Each structure stands twice: as structure tokens, then as C-alpha cells.
Amino acid sequence: MVAAPGGLLECRPRGRMRRTGEQVLVGDEVRVKVITPGEAAIEGILPRKTQLERPPVANADQAVLVTTVRDPESSLLTLDRLLVQAIYQGLAALICLNKVDLLAAGGADGYLAPYRRAGFRTVATSATTGQGIAELRQELAGVISVLAGESGVGKSSLLNALRPGLALRTGNLGATGRGRHTTRHLELLEVSEHGLVADTPGLSLVSLPAMPPGRLAAYWPELAELAPDCRFRTCVHRQEPGCRVRAARGSGELDQGRYERYLSLLREVELADRRY
């Protein structure tokens, strides 16, 4: 389906596009030729400003990364991995801490503080009570967003709260405490004024993009800000002398948990680099 000024059109690619293997992605802007009322043929795809492989979405502006502290306890390493992916793909990142109704007073602020200091936008929400839903809706207005996060964090529940009547399927936690993905296909949903969201199935495990180990810090904003003051340009901020990042860690200027997770992902990038 293609959204056109006159309404939705049921479209199929021209035979030429099928023969050349040109694939139309969710989020593509296309040229169409109307054949009959409500039906059209896709003549071509306009240039994409972004293109994601997992999920296959075109022209996304931002990634909304949903996480939770309880039911389930989300992995901060997974969150940091998704942040690297978003920045690498050229997307703005918004961290959405959901299910805050399960936390004690001040719990959300404590969880989000290191990310706010690093410059990330954050929002604390509860799909159950409605807390933060208006703020989240405002953050989604006017852009195409990709919604991602571990299973069970309440992505579908958030979309239902953002757009009452949507009635997306939601799932309960399994006996292991882990959620089950309830999204089985990919589509753009209008949930805010001129704001579209792609609910993305199956993003509980995300591999990092291939890169030289020295590039990882460029996708870690608080490290990227300090790195120019390191003694060596090739510093990976682990054990090199004169490392500004390590000095910031020692003084408490840099969040210890974020730094440790950076080192964990650095080892992963180094291992992948040796394989290739």
C-alpha cells in the first residue's frame, strides 16, 4: 500500500523493477502511475536518505529504543549495542524507559541519568498508566521512527497507548521471565501528527556492524567528546598511556557502567576484525 494525496493506493512494482531485482522497502517514497481508482503501478523509487537492513526500512529518521528495568530486566549491553547501531546508521536515538510504574520514586531518573549526561534524548513511559505517552507522541511527530528493543519490554503496548483502537497483539512474559515477540511483520503505523513508526519484529539479538576497533568510540558520544585529548590518535581507551577517557573514568566524570560495556563491545569488534 502507498499513501498518496488522495488516499491509499494498492500498488505493485512494474515488471522492469521485478526483473532488475529492485526492491521496494517499507518507508520508500515512490513514483506511481494510477491504473484504476485505488490501484496503481510503482514506476520507480526516489533516492533514500537512510536504508536499514535489519529491519528493512527506508528513510527512517530516528530509532526509539525501548527498555525496562523490571518485567523483564532488560540488558544494558543490548541497549548500548542498539545505540551504536542507530548512530552508525545515521539515525537520531531516543531512549524510552517503559513500565516505570513498576519502579520506586526516582528510579527512572537514576537509570536514565548516564544516558542523559551522554547527550541522548530520553522519555520515561508507562503504557499501563499513560505516564509519558504524550511526551513520546510529541517526540514521534513529523518523523519516521523505528521502534526496537528486547522482547517483552512493551513495544506493542506503547503503540496501542499512542494510538487507541490500534489493538496490536501484546504478550505476557514466559516462565523464564523473558518476553515473546508479538510483532510478526513490518509496517508503518501513524501514531502522531505526521509521525510514522515501524514496529520491528525480532530485534532481541543485534550484531554490531563491521568496523575497525578504533572506530567504536566514535559511536559512543561521551567517549568521542574526550578522545581528541588522548595522547595517541590510535587510542582505543583501554590501557594506553595518556588516555583522556581512562582519566575521566578514574575521576568519575565518565559513567563506569557505560565504560565497561564499551570495553565489552570493543572486544567483540576486535574479534570480528581478526576473523576478516
C-alpha positions as CSV (number, residue, x, y, z in Angstrom):
1,M,0.0,0.0,0.0
2,V,1.2,3.5,-0.9
3,A,-0.1,6.7,0.9
4,A,-1.0,9.2,-1.8
5,P,-2.6,12.7,-1.5
6,G,-6.0,11.2,-2.5
7,G,-5.7,8.2,-0.1
8,L,-4.2,4.8,0.0
9,L,-3.3,3.0,-3.3
10,E,-2.8,-0.7,-3.7
11,C,0.4,-0.8,-5.7
12,R,2.6,-3.4,-7.5
13,P,6.1,-2.8,-9.0
14,R,6.4,-2.6,-12.7
15,G,7.7,-5.7,-14.4
16,R,11.0,-3.9,-15.1
17,M,11.6,-3.4,-11.4
18,R,10.9,-7.1,-10.7
19,R,13.3,-8.2,-13.5
20,T,16.1,-6.0,-12.2
21,G,15.5,-7.1,-8.6
22,E,14.9,-3.6,-7.4
23,Q,13.1,-4.0,-4.0
24,V,10.6,-1.6,-2.6
25,L,11.1,-1.2,1.2
26,V,8.7,0.0,3.9
27,G,9.2,3.8,4.1
28,D,10.2,4.2,0.4
29,E,9.0,7.3,-1.5
30,V,7.9,6.1,-4.9
31,R,6.7,7.4,-8.3
32,V,3.4,5.8,-9.2
33,K,1.0,5.7,-12.2
34,V,-2.7,5.3,-11.4
35,I,-4.3,2.4,-13.3
36,T,-7.7,2.3,-11.8
37,P,-9.2,4.1,-8.8
38,G,-7.4,2.8,-5.8
39,E,-4.8,0.8,-7.8
40,A,-1.5,1.9,-9.2
41,A,1.8,0.7,-10.5
42,I,5.2,1.7,-9.0
43,E,7.2,3.4,-11.6
44,G,10.4,4.0,-9.6
45,I,11.9,4.6,-6.2
46,L,13.1,8.0,-5.1
47,P,16.6,8.4,-3.6
48,R,16.7,7.1,0.0
49,K,18.2,9.2,2.8
50,T,18.7,6.2,5.0
51,Q,18.4,2.4,4.5
52,L,18.3,-0.2,7.2
53,E,18.9,-3.9,6.6
54,R,17.5,-5.2,9.9
55,P,14.7,-4.2,9.7
56,P,14.5,-3.4,6.0
57,V,13.2,0.2,6.3
58,A,13.9,3.2,4.1
59,N,14.0,6.9,5.1
60,A,13.9,6.4,8.9
61,D,14.8,9.4,10.9
62,Q,15.2,8.1,14.4
63,A,15.4,4.9,16.4
64,V,13.2,4.6,19.5
65,L,15.0,2.1,21.8
66,V,12.6,0.7,24.4
67,T,14.0,-0.8,27.6
68,T,12.7,-1.8,31.0
69,V,14.1,-2.3,34.5
70,R,11.6,-4.8,35.6
71,D,9.4,-7.4,33.9
72,P,11.7,-8.0,32.2
73,E,15.1,-6.7,33.3
74,S,16.5,-5.5,30.0
75,S,20.2,-5.8,29.2
76,L,22.0,-2.5,29.3
77,L,24.6,-4.1,26.9
78,T,21.8,-4.7,24.4
79,L,20.7,-1.1,24.8
80,D,24.2,0.2,24.2
81,R,24.5,-2.1,21.2
82,L,21.3,-0.7,19.7
83,L,22.6,2.8,20.3
84,V,25.8,2.0,18.4
85,Q,23.6,0.6,15.6
86,A,21.4,3.7,15.4
87,I,24.3,6.2,15.3
88,Y,26.1,4.0,12.8
89,Q,23.1,4.1,10.5
90,G,22.8,7.8,10.8
91,L,19.6,7.8,12.9
92,A,18.9,10.0,15.9
93,A,18.3,7.9,19.0
94,L,15.6,8.2,21.6
95,I,15.7,6.0,24.7
96,C,12.3,5.1,26.0
97,L,12.2,3.6,29.5
98,N,8.9,1.8,29.7
99,K,7.0,0.2,32.7
100,V,8.1,3.0,35.0
101,D,5.0,2.4,37.1
102,L,6.9,-0.7,38.5
103,L,9.7,1.5,39.8
104,A,10.2,3.3,43.1
105,A,10.2,7.1,43.0
106,G,13.4,8.4,41.3
107,G,14.2,5.0,39.8
108,A,13.7,6.2,36.2
109,D,15.9,9.2,36.7
110,G,18.7,7.1,38.1
111,Y,18.5,4.6,35.3
112,L,18.5,7.3,32.6
113,A,21.0,9.7,34.1
114,P,24.1,8.3,32.4
115,Y,22.4,8.4,29.0
116,R,21.2,12.0,29.6
117,R,24.7,13.0,30.5
118,A,26.0,11.4,27.3
119,G,23.6,13.6,25.3
120,F,20.8,11.1,24.5
121,R,17.2,12.1,24.5
122,T,15.1,10.1,26.9
123,V,11.5,9.6,27.9
124,A,10.0,7.6,30.8
125,T,6.7,5.9,30.0
126,S,4.1,3.5,31.3
127,A,1.7,2.0,28.7
128,T,-0.4,0.9,31.7
129,T,-0.9,4.3,33.5
130,G,-0.3,6.6,30.5
131,Q,2.7,8.3,32.0
132,G,4.9,9.9,29.4
133,I,2.7,8.9,26.5
134,A,2.0,12.5,25.5
135,E,5.7,13.3,25.6
136,L,6.6,10.2,23.5
137,R,3.9,11.2,21.0
138,Q,5.5,14.6,20.7
139,E,8.9,13.0,20.0
140,L,7.4,11.0,17.2
141,A,5.7,13.8,15.4
142,G,6.8,14.6,11.9
143,V,9.4,11.8,11.5
144,I,9.7,8.2,10.6
145,S,10.8,6.2,13.7
146,V,12.0,2.6,14.1
147,L,10.8,1.1,17.3
148,A,13.3,-1.5,18.7
149,G,14.1,-3.3,21.9
150,E,14.1,-6.7,23.6
151,S,11.0,-8.9,23.6
152,G,8.6,-8.2,26.5
153,V,9.5,-4.5,27.0
154,G,6.1,-3.4,25.9
155,K,6.6,-2.0,22.3
156,S,3.2,-3.1,21.1
157,S,1.6,-1.9,24.3
158,L,3.2,1.5,23.8
159,L,1.8,1.7,20.2
160,N,-1.6,0.8,21.5
161,A,-1.4,3.6,24.1
162,L,-0.2,6.1,21.4
163,R,-3.0,5.2,19.1
164,P,-6.1,3.9,20.9
165,G,-8.0,1.4,18.9
166,L,-4.9,0.0,17.1
167,A,-5.4,-3.2,19.1
168,L,-1.9,-4.7,18.3
169,R,-1.4,-8.1,19.9
170,T,0.6,-8.0,23.2
171,G,2.3,-10.8,25.0
172,N,2.9,-11.8,28.6
173,L,6.3,-12.8,30.0
174,G,7.1,-16.5,29.7
175,A,8.1,-18.8,32.7
176,T,11.7,-17.8,32.1
177,G,10.9,-14.1,32.7
178,R,11.7,-13.3,29.0
179,G,9.2,-11.8,26.7
180,R,7.9,-13.2,23.4
181,H,8.0,-11.1,20.2
182,T,4.4,-10.4,19.2
183,T,5.2,-8.5,16.1
184,R,5.5,-10.8,13.1
185,H,5.6,-8.4,10.2
186,L,6.8,-4.9,9.4
187,E,4.6,-2.0,8.7
188,L,4.5,1.8,9.2
189,L,1.9,2.9,11.7
190,E,0.7,6.5,12.0
191,V,0.8,7.3,15.8
192,S,1.3,11.0,15.9
193,E,0.8,14.1,13.7
194,H,2.7,13.2,10.5
195,G,4.6,10.7,12.6
196,L,5.1,7.1,11.4
197,V,6.5,4.2,13.4
198,A,7.9,0.9,12.2
199,D,7.4,-1.8,14.8
200,T,10.3,-4.1,14.2
201,P,10.0,-7.9,14.9
202,G,12.9,-10.0,16.2
203,L,15.4,-7.4,17.4
204,S,16.4,-9.1,20.7
205,L,19.8,-10.0,19.2
206,V,21.7,-7.5,17.2
207,S,25.2,-7.9,15.8
208,L,27.4,-4.9,15.6
209,P,28.3,-3.5,12.1
210,A,31.8,-4.4,10.9
211,M,34.3,-1.7,11.7
212,P,37.9,-1.2,12.7
213,P,38.2,-1.4,16.5
214,G,39.4,2.2,16.7
215,R,36.1,3.4,15.3
216,L,33.8,2.1,18.0
217,A,34.4,5.1,20.3
218,A,33.0,7.4,17.5
219,Y,29.6,5.9,18.2
220,W,29.9,6.4,22.0
221,P,29.2,10.1,22.3
222,E,30.8,10.7,25.7
223,L,34.0,8.9,24.5
224,A,34.0,10.7,21.2
225,E,34.0,14.0,23.0
226,L,37.0,13.1,25.1
227,A,39.0,11.2,22.5
228,P,40.7,14.2,20.8
229,D,42.5,14.9,24.1
230,C,44.1,11.4,24.2
231,R,47.9,11.3,23.7
232,F,47.7,8.9,20.8
233,R,45.3,9.2,17.8
234,T,45.0,5.4,17.7
235,C,44.0,5.1,21.3
236,V,41.1,2.6,21.9
237,H,40.8,3.8,25.5
238,R,41.7,0.6,27.3
239,Q,45.2,0.7,28.6
240,E,47.1,3.3,26.6
241,P,49.1,5.9,28.5
242,G,47.8,9.5,28.3
243,C,44.3,8.3,27.6
244,R,41.8,11.1,28.4
245,V,38.9,8.6,28.5
246,R,40.5,6.5,31.2
247,A,41.3,9.6,33.2
248,A,37.7,10.6,33.1
249,R,36.7,7.2,34.2
250,G,39.0,7.4,37.2
251,S,37.7,10.8,38.2
252,G,34.1,9.7,38.0
253,E,33.4,12.1,35.1
254,L,32.6,9.1,32.9
255,D,29.9,6.6,33.9
256,Q,31.6,3.3,35.0
257,G,28.9,1.0,33.6
258,R,28.9,2.7,30.2
259,Y,32.7,2.4,30.0
260,E,32.7,-1.3,31.0
261,R,30.1,-2.0,28.3
262,Y,32.2,-0.1,25.8
263,L,35.1,-2.4,26.6
264,S,32.9,-5.5,26.2
265,L,31.7,-4.4,22.7
266,L,35.3,-3.4,21.9
267,R,36.4,-7.0,22.5
268,E,33.6,-8.1,20.2
269,V,34.6,-5.7,17.4
270,E,38.3,-6.8,17.8
271,L,37.3,-10.5,17.5
272,A,35.2,-9.8,14.4
273,D,38.0,-7.8,12.9
274,R,40.5,-10.6,13.3
275,R,38.1,-13.0,11.6
276,Y,38.1,-10.8,8.5
